[in-house]
Amino acid sequence: MNMIAEHSARNNYGLYAVGAGRAEREQEWDKAAELWRKALSSARSSHCRQWAEVRMAFCANAAARRWGNGHESQGV
């Protein structure tokens, strides 16, 4: 498995993308969207810009819909 450590990334896009992915796995959608926004502003290629834009929108949608909220099933 090829893993990137934050301290070894050579550009800010890599740092922000790794952090955003981690936030997504933890279902911290607001944090992930913000990190993808920062990645978008640091992206050097159109492919990376497009990916960051799509992920940012996805995470913002997840945050707005409160996905992964641990209290969703308590009322059932």
KOLDRENMI-133456 format. One line per 4 residues: number of its first residue (from 1); their letters; for each residue x, y, z of N, C-alpha, C, O. Coordinates in pm, 1 decimal. Atoms other than C-alpha are relative to their C-alpha. Layout:
BEGIN
NUM> A> X/Y/Z/X/Y/Z/X/Y/Z/X/Y/Z ~ ...
This chain:
BEGIN
1> MNMI> 85.2/-118.1/0.0/0.0/0.0/0.0/89.3/123.8/0.0/185.1/132.4/76.8 ~ -78.5/-121.6/12.7/136.3/338.8/-97.5/-66.6/110.1/81.9/-169.8/164.0/41.7 ~ 58.0/-102.2/-86.9/69.9/584.2/184.8/89.5/123.2/0.8/212.0/112.7/-4.6 ~ -73.2/-126.1/-2.6/170.1/949.0/194.8/-8.0/56.3/141.2/-117.1/76.5/194.6
5> AEHS> -2.8/-66.8/-129.7/279.2/1096.9/525.2/-4.8/149.9/-24.9/57.8/200.3/-118.1 ~ 14.1/-143.7/21.7/185.6/1461.2/562.5/133.6/71.3/-9.5/149.5/160.9/-92.4 ~ -127.8/-71.5/-0.7/542.7/1566.6/635.9/83.6/-27.6/-124.5/178.4/45.9/-151.9 ~ -81.0/31.3/117.9/674.1/1402.8/317.3/-57.6/58.5/-128.5/6.7/52.1/-233.3
9> ARNN> 59.1/-58.7/120.6/438.7/1576.2/74.9/81.6/121.7/-41.5/125.5/199.8/42.8 ~ -81.9/-109.9/49.3/622.0/1823.1/-146.0/-81.1/122.8/-38.3/-24.9/224.3/-79.4 ~ 81.4/-117.4/29.3/329.3/2054.5/-200.4/-121.7/1.5/91.8/-157.6/-99.9/151.6 ~ 113.4/-13.5/-90.0/33.2/2183.5/-9.0/-120.8/-78.9/-46.4/-200.9/-122.1/36.4
13> YGLY> 112.1/80.7/47.9/-215.1/2003.6/-234.1/2.9/-137.7/66.4/-99.2/-185.6/115.8 ~ -13.7/132.3/-61.0/-82.1/1671.1/-106.0/-34.5/1.1/147.5/-102.3/-89.1/196.9 ~ 31.0/-11.3/-142.3/-101.2/1784.7/253.6/-149.8/12.2/23.7/-206.5/-58.9/106.6 ~ 142.9/-22.2/-18.0/-457.0/1909.1/222.2/-82.0/-120.6/-43.9/-180.6/-154.7/21.4
17> AVGA> 74.0/115.6/49.7/-574.3/1608.0/19.6/5.6/-116.2/99.1/-95.5/-182.4/122.4 ~ -13.3/106.6/-99.5/-439.3/1360.3/275.9/-86.4/31.6/122.2/-157.1/-55.4/173.2 ~ 82.3/-40.5/-114.7/-601.8/1555.3/558.5/-148.3/-8.5/-29.9/-226.8/-50.1/55.3 ~ 141.2/5.6/39.1/-930.3/1580.5/368.7/-48.1/-144.1/-5.7/-158.9/-174.4/38.4
21> GRAE> 36.2/141.5/5.2/-932.7/1206.5/304.3/-17.9/-58.2/138.8/-109.7/-136.5/163.4 ~ 10.3/45.9/-138.9/-873.3/1141.0/671.4/-128.5/52.9/63.7/-198.1/-20.8/133.5 ~ 121.9/-58.6/-55.1/-1155.1/1379.3/766.5/-124.3/-68.8/-57.4/-222.5/-89.6/13.8 ~ 112.3/72.4/61.2/-1387.1/1203.1/519.5/-20.5/-134.6/68.0/-133.7/-171.7/98.9
25> REQE> 12.0/130.5/-65.7/-1311.5/865.0/676.7/-57.6/13.1/140.1/-125.8/-77.5/187.9 ~ 52.6/-26.0/-134.4/-1395.0/1014.8/1016.5/-137.5/66.0/-5.0/-195.3/97.9/98.9 ~ 129.4/-63.6/24.2/-1713.6/1164.7/867.3/-7.6/141.2/58.5/-111.6/184.3/108.3 ~ -8.0/-140.8/-39.7/-1601.3/1516.7/958.1/-12.3/82.1/-128.1/86.0/135.0/-180.0
29> WDKA> 25.5/-53.0/134.1/-1763.2/1660.8/646.1/35.5/146.8/-14.3/91.2/185.8/-117.0 ~ -35.8/-142.5/8.5/-1722.2/2033.6/723.0/150.8/18.1/-10.7/199.9/95.5/-92.9 ~ -146.3/-7.5/1.7/-1353.3/1987.2/794.4/54.7/-49.0/-133.6/145.5/11.8/-190.4 ~ -45.4/54.6/128.1/-1309.1/1773.1/482.6/-25.5/99.0/-113.3/61.1/119.4/-198.5
33> AELW> 31.3/-97.5/105.4/-1484.1/2031.4/262.4/97.8/116.9/4.3/143.7/163.3/-100.1 ~ -94.8/-112.1/-13.4/-1260.0/2307.4/398.6/139.3/-40.4/-47.9/206.6/37.6/-115.2 ~ -131.3/46.3/44.7/-946.1/2100.3/340.1/3.1/-20.3/-151.8/104.8/7.4/-215.4 ~ 5.0/11.8/146.6/-1057.5/2020.4/-16.4/2.3/138.0/-64.7/60.3/154.9/-171.9
37> RKAL> -5.1/-136.4/53.4/-1113.0/2394.7/-69.9/145.2/49.7/-3.5/188.3/111.2/-101.0 ~ -140.7/-39.5/-5.2/-753.6/2456.7/37.9/82.0/-77.7/-102.7/172.2/-22.4/-165.7 ~ -69.5/80.0/101.0/-633.9/2170.6/-182.3/-26.5/56.3/-139.0/63.9/63.6/-222.2 ~ 36.3/-57.6/129.5/-820.5/2323.9/-474.9/84.1/123.3/-30.2/130.7/140.9/-142.8
41> SSAR> -77.3/-122.6/22.9/-639.9/2654.0/-429.2/149.9/-28.7/-15.7/224.2/55.2/-66.6 ~ -141.5/36.2/11.4/-304.3/2470.2/-412.5/28.4/-93.5/-116.9/144.5/-123.6/-144.7 ~ -17.6/98.7/107.1/-362.1/2231.7/-705.4/79.9/58.4/-115.7/61.8/174.3/-153.2 ~ -84.9/-44.4/110.3/-109.0/2252.7/-987.1/-48.0/-49.9/-135.1/-10.5/4.8/-238.7
45> SSHC> 47.6/54.5/127.7/-287.5/2044.5/-1249.3/-152.4/10.4/-7.2/-221.0/19.8/94.5 ~ 145.3/-8.1/17.4/-634.9/2061.0/-1395.2/-67.7/-123.9/56.5/-179.3/-115.3/107.6 ~ 55.9/123.1/-55.8/-693.0/1699.4/-1291.3/-16.6/12.5/152.1/-121.1/-23.2/206.5 ~ 7.9/-16.4/-145.6/-616.0/1778.1/-926.8/-103.9/105.1/37.8/-176.0/88.4/136.1
49> RQWA> 101.3/-102.8/-26.7/-829.2/2093.5/-939.4/-139.7/-57.7/-13.9/-226.4/-32.6/69.8 ~ 131.8/59.1/21.9/-1122.5/1899.5/-1080.7/-34.7/-98.2/112.9/-147.2/-97.5/162.9 ~ 24.0/97.0/-106.3/-1085.8/1620.3/-821.5/-33.6/72.2/130.9/-129.0/35.1/199.3 ~ 24.0/-73.9/-124.0/-1066.4/1867.7/-532.1/-135.7/68.9/-3.5/-205.1/74.6/98.1
53> EVRM> 129.0/-67.8/14.6/-1368.8/2056.0/-664.7/-116.3/-98.0/22.0/-213.1/-66.4/91.1 ~ 104.7/101.4/-14.3/-1578.6/1738.1/-688.0/-8.5/-48.7/144.4/-118.1/-61.3/199.1 ~ -0.1/48.8/-138.7/-1473.3/1613.5/-343.5/-51.5/107.4/95.1/-125.0/76.7/188.9 ~ 47.3/-109.1/-84.0/-1534.2/1955.9/-187.6/-152.3/9.2/-5.1/-217.0/24.9/98.4
57> AFCA> 145.3/-5.4/15.3/-1889.3/1960.6/-328.2/-66.6/-118.7/68.8/-169.8/-103.7/134.2 ~ 54.9/119.0/-64.7/-1951.0/1604.8/-209.8/-3.1/17.1/151.8/-104.0/-11.4/216.2 ~ -9.7/-15.8/-145.7/-1834.0/1684.2/143.6/-93.0/109.9/50.4/-153.1/96.2/156.9 ~ 91.9/-106.8/-39.1/-2031.0/2008.6/158.2/-143.9/-52.1/0.5/-221.9/-17.8/89.3
61> NAAA> 132.3/60.5/4.9/-2342.2/1813.9/55.5/-21.5/-93.1/119.6/-127.0/-90.4/182.9 ~ 9.8/92.1/-113.0/-2273.4/1547.2/318.2/-17.1/76.7/130.8/-93.7/35.4/217.8 ~ 12.8/-81.7/-121.5/-2232.1/1817.1/584.3/-138.8/62.1/9.1/-199.0/64.9/116.4 ~ 132.4/-62.7/1.2/-2554.1/1991.4/480.1/-109.2/-100.9/34.9/-209.1/-66.4/98.1
65> RRWG> 99.9/104.4/-26.8/-2743.3/1662.0/500.2/25.5/-73.3/131.3/-49.8/-162.4/170.6 ~ -36.2/57.8/-129.6/-2573.5/1570.9/827.8/22.7/-150.2/-7.8/-20.7/-225.2/79.7 ~ -32.3/142.0/15.4/-2450.7/1236.0/700.0/91.9/-44.4/112.7/177.5/31.6/157.8 ~ -89.1/57.2/-99.4/-2287.6/1014.0/955.9/-21.9/51.0/140.0/57.7/24.1/229.9
69> NGHE> 30.6/-48.9/-133.7/-2447.3/1187.0/1248.5/-34.0/-119.4/86.6/-131.3/-189.3/58.4 ~ 16.7/116.4/-84.5/-2421.7/925.7/1523.2/-132.1/-7.6/71.9/-162.7/-112.1/129.3 ~ 125.4/-1.9/-72.7/-2760.0/1025.5/1668.1/-120.3/-28.2/-89.3/-234.2/-16.8/-44.0 ~ 109.6/17.8/94.7/-2967.1/943.3/1359.7/-96.5/-110.4/40.5/-217.6/-94.7/24.4
73> SQGV> 86.7/114.1/-26.7/-3100.0/607.8/1478.9/-51.5/-5.8/143.1/-126.1/-97.6/177.0 ~ 40.3/6.1/-140.2/-3154.8/689.9/1846.2/-149.6/20.7/19.2/-206.0/-29.4/116.5 ~ 142.0/-26.8/-15.2/-3511.3/808.9/1791.6/-87.7/-111.8/-53.1/-209.7/-106.9/-37.8 ~ 77.0/108.3/61.6/-3616.8/489.1/1615.5/-29.9/-108.4/97.9/-94.0/-207.4/62.7
